[in-house]
């Protein structure tokens, strides 16, 4: 078995000899610094890209295992910094975790704490989702307010109000959420909950909490995302009684306890869509699997509107064929099944080389347009006002030093660098490592010229 302390090692990909030799003589010899990603643009891509398990699903699944009094085995687990962070949090609660390849075994039979340290939770917002499962399992929980990418407020009021409806006393003091069940038997009570916004996090938190509550819980205006369905499927595999996941109304009938389950996570639709854009922006052909095409409907539709060919080869494989000319389109981010906010930055990178003007409207997170300035450093023509960006296509992007501002922005800058003339240096790789499993290795395997190094890059 592999210790969870090894989970992050896969991101430390060795530099390819041919690129290192070619470029090292051109770079000053200086002291090592923060890692950067150097990309030599204009290399054609060709081949197959394996898609890893869904980051946004895995983290919720890991939180969901706390509901089981026996533990869980989760398959298709990607090598991500966020997965390691969640492992650290669960281990701090008393969960025993071991890893063998893409299989994660979690022994949750002996939870010893009902709270996680701030220094762990502050790294990642998804860790907050453990509040619902921890409260349901132990009757009380303390969780610091969450961290993660600085892309918006992402308030926790929906979580708090929902838990209060389920019979919990919830108080926030000094940045810590304190919650405990008020019933005499220490269990939450079923309730009818309406979410003012179809928040994925709130839907998942409340669905997990309700699995061990007494009676029936109905969540109205629930999030429809595939990751919510995946979490419901795990809970059902552990013995929960849930119906309606994937619709706006989820009904949960509480049970006394949940048991062991062996569960395989869905493939990552955001990773798949990111590689789809990489194929398009480099005017290349890539096949991707495993994927669930129905999860990619919005991304596929926009690519086709732009003039990119997307072919479904089988139930779990698609091929993207880039073209010579693309048309600009308008994009507005919306909850699923609308266009995903997690793909806004990557599609904006592609819009920079499309003919005409495209309008990108970000409605989900107010600070998720910080990559505009970085794309403009690469020669893009983007005008920004509040949450709306107008992208006027240019014939060619140019390589430049750029700084990633959040997870998806980092991917956008990488794929922009693949298409740019010259060399692009991407800084802020801690964002990239949070959400993309071995992205450099996967890109190199299909012909990209990029490598990670530790150098000070003038900006």
C-alpha positions, -999 to +999 in steps of 0.1 A: +000+000+000+011+035-007+010+061+021-011+092+015+021+112+019+031+100-015-001+113-032+015+145-045+046+129-060+030+123-094+030+161-101+068+162-099+073+151-135+110+151-146+120+175-173+123+161-208+160+158-217+156+172-252+139+204-241+162+209-211+193+206-233+179+229-259+169+257-236+193+255-206+221+274-224+197+303-230+187+307-194+208+323-166+221+301-139+203+313-108+192+299-074+161+276-074+129+294-067+092+287-070+085+261-098+073+274-131+060+258-162+078+266-195+059+260-227+072+261-262+042+269-283+030+259-317+037+221-313+010+200-330-008+176-307-019+141-317-030+110-299-051+098-269-055+115-235-067+094-206-092+113-184-088+109-146-115+107-119-135+139-113-118+162-087-151+178-078-166+144-072-138+127-054-135+154-027-172+151-019-170+113-020-142+114+005-163+136+028-192+112+023-172+082+036-175+098+071-211+087+071-201+050+070-193+032+103-172+007+084-154+027+057-152+028+019-130+020-011-130+046-038-116+039-072-105+062-100-089+086-076-066+112-093-032+123-081-041+159-070-029+183-043-066+187-032-069+150-027-039+150-005-053+179+014-086+161+020-067+130+031-048+152+057-082+165+070-098+131+072-067+116+089-069+145+115-104+133+123-092+097+129-097+081+095-071+056+084-063+060+048-041+040+024-036+042-013-027+017-040-025+034-074-059+050-081-076+031-053-082+048-020-091+028+011-107+048+040-113+031+074-138+054+091-148+030+119-130+049+146-135+086+143-117+103+171-123+140+165-153+161+154-132+190+142-104+197+117-075+221+121-078+255+104-044+252+087-058+222+067-093+234+060-081+268+049-064+253+019-095+240+002-132+249+002-144+213-004-132+203+030-161+223+045-185+197+030-174+173+057-194+194+082-227+177+072-214+141+073-194+147+105-225+162+122-248+134+111-223+107+122-211+122+155-239+145+166-216+175+167-190+191+145-167+221+144-153+233+111-133+264+102-147+285+074-133+273+042-105+284+019-096+276-018-093+298-049-100+335-044-127+336-071-156+349-050-174+351-017-190+316-019-209+321+013-219+292+036-253+306+046-271+279+025-253+252+044-260+268+078-297+274+072-302+239+058-285+223+088-306+244+111-337+232+093-325+196+101-325+204+138-290+215+144-279+244+165-253+263+144-231+292+155-202+309+139-176+323+163-141+335+154-142+319+120-153+285+133-187+269+126-200+251+157-229+227+151-246+201+172-278+181+171-305+195+195-326+163+197-324+142+228-310+112+209-283+133+191-297+128+156-307+153+130-344+154+121-358+152+085-371+185+071-382+202+039-354+225+027-356+251-002-323+264-015-323+300-027-296+290-052-289+255-065-255+254-048-235+222-054-218+224-020-250+231+000-268+203-019-241+178-011-237+189+025-274+187+033-279+154+014-251+138+034-264+151+066-299+139+058-288+103+051-286+096+089-314+119+100-346+106+114-375+108+090-377+122+054-358+152+041-368+170+008-343+193-008-359+217-033-340+236-059-312+212-055-281+213-078-283+191-108-245+185-113-232+150-122-210+152-091-241+155-069-255+123-086-221+106-080-222+114-043-258+102-040-248+069-058-220+064-032-244+070-003-269+046-019-241+020-022-235+024+015-271+018+023-287+053+021-322+058+007-320+087-018-341+094-049-342+123-073-305+131-074-299+149-107-332+166-105-343+198-087-360+177-059-340+152-039-358+130-013-338+113+015-352+089+040-328+086+069-314+053+080-297+043+113-262+036+099-243+031+066-220+003+057-189-004+036-190+003-002-167-002-031-173+027-055-158+040-087-159+078-093-170+094-126-145+108-150-136+145-148-158+165-172-137+196-166-104+179-173-120+164-205-133+197-217-099+214-210-082+189-233-110+194-258-101+231-259-064+223-260-070+203-292-090+231-307-066+259-298-037+240-313-057+230-344-049+194-335-068+161-332-071+144-298-092+115-286-103+114-249-115+086-227-131+076-205-157+104-206-195+106-202-205+126-233-238+137-216-218+156-190-200+176-217-231+187-237-225+225-231-188+224-239-194+203-270-221+225-283-200+257-279-170+240-297-192+230-325-207+265-328-172+278-331-164+254-359-146+226-341-155+190-350-164+168-321-171+131-328-184+106-303-166+074-310-182+052-283-201+055-251-170+067-233-147+082-260-148+114-280-125+128-306-119+165-311-106+177-345-094+213-347-099+234-378-082+264-396-108+290-387-131+295-358-161+318-352-165+338-320-195+328-297-210+343-266-208+324-233-227+328-201-218+307-171-248+290-154-255+261-130-255+227-147-267+218-173-257+254-184-222+263-194-199+255-165-180+283-147-151+259-144-146+261-183-150+299-187-113+307-186-103+279-210-129+289-235-119+325-232-084+314-242-098+298-273-120+329-281-088+350-283-080+334-317-115+332-331-128+356-358-151+383-345-162+393-310-173+370-283-189+381-250-182+361-219-205+367-189-195+353-156-226+349-134-214+323-108-183+338-092-176+375-091-138+373-091-133+347-118-121+370-146-086+377-132-070+358-161-081+385-185-050+406-177-027+376-182-042+366-216-038+402-227-001+400-218+000+372-244-014+395-271-051+389-266-076+417-271-100+415-242-120+444-227-134+438-192-162+456-174-175+441-141-184+405-149-185+408-187-155+403-210-156+412-247-130+391-266-119+403-300-100+376-319-064+382-329-044+362-355-018+350-330-010+348-293+026+355-282+045+337-254+050+357-222+055+352-185+021+349-169+007+343-134-021+319-126-047+334-104-069+304-097-072+267-107-090+271-140-071+302-149-039+282-147-053+257-172-064+285-195-029+300-195-013+266-202-035+259-232-030+295-244+008+288-242+004+257-263-009+279-292+013+309-287+043+319-307+074+315-287+078+306-251+053+310-223+062+308-186+033+300-163+038+308-126+015+300-097+015+262-103+001+254-069-033+262-085-027+238-114-016+210-091-049+213-071-070+201-100-052+185-129-038+150-126-003+148-143-013+174-169+022+180-181+028+143-186-005+139-205+003+169-227+039+157-235+026+123-244+005+139-272+033+161-285+033+192-264+067+208-255+066+219-219+084+212-187+085+223-150+116+240-136+126+262-107+137+296-121+131+333-114+113+347-144+114+384-151+078+399-154 
